Every structure is written in structure tokens, then in C-alpha cells.
Amino acid sequence: MWEDILKKKVDPEYPTQYILLGQTYFLKGQYDKAIRACQKAVRKNAVPQGELFLANSWLGKASICDNEDQEIKNRYIRTAMRHYRKAASLSPHSVICETSERGLDRAVKMLQ
């Protein structure tokens, strides 16, 4: 229901609504849809939150990747790391920065 409401009423003037839609998809494990929604938020200047949630979505996608596809999984993890770093650089000394650092730590552990 929440997803349907957001999909119908996303206002381009409020790009954070794309983040809400992305988070809804993320919580449902629909990482590709979450990535697309968060990319729209970032394109519409909903940063650094958009970068943070985009990173989370890429890391989620990596977490469900088959072990046979290690190269692809590593690419998703590196993409997540890039977005975590960008979120942290856009909002230093904040909760977003701290959360991004924790996400980076998780991503590094996944690469090992």
C-alpha cells in the first residue's frame, strides 16, 4: 500500500520521496528497484541521504548475489563503497557520516 501511494504521488519538487520509495523497496528486498528510486533522488539533489541509501541498496544487492558470481558481487560492493564515501564527504561530522563509515566497514568485510 505505502509503495503504491508513493509511486502515484512522488512530486519532483520533493526528491526525498524517492528515498522513501527506495527504502520501501529495500525493506522488501527489491534492491534493483531501490537502486533506481535512490538514483532518481540523487539526480534531483537529495544528497547525502540519497547517496547513503543508494549505497545500502547496492550492498543489499551484493548480499544476495550467488557465490559463483564473485566478480559481480565485488563490483556491487565497490559501488556501495563509492556511495558511502560520497555520502560521508557531503555530510562530515554527522549521523550520515557515521552511518556511512559503518557501511564501509561492512562492505570491506564482505570483500574479504
ABEGO torsion letter per residue (X at the ends): XAAAAAAAABBAABAAAAAAAAAAAAAAGBAAAAAAAAAAAAAAGBOAAAAAAAAAAAAAAAAABBAAAAAAAAAAAAAAAAAAAAAAAABBGBAAAAAAAAAAAAAAAAAX
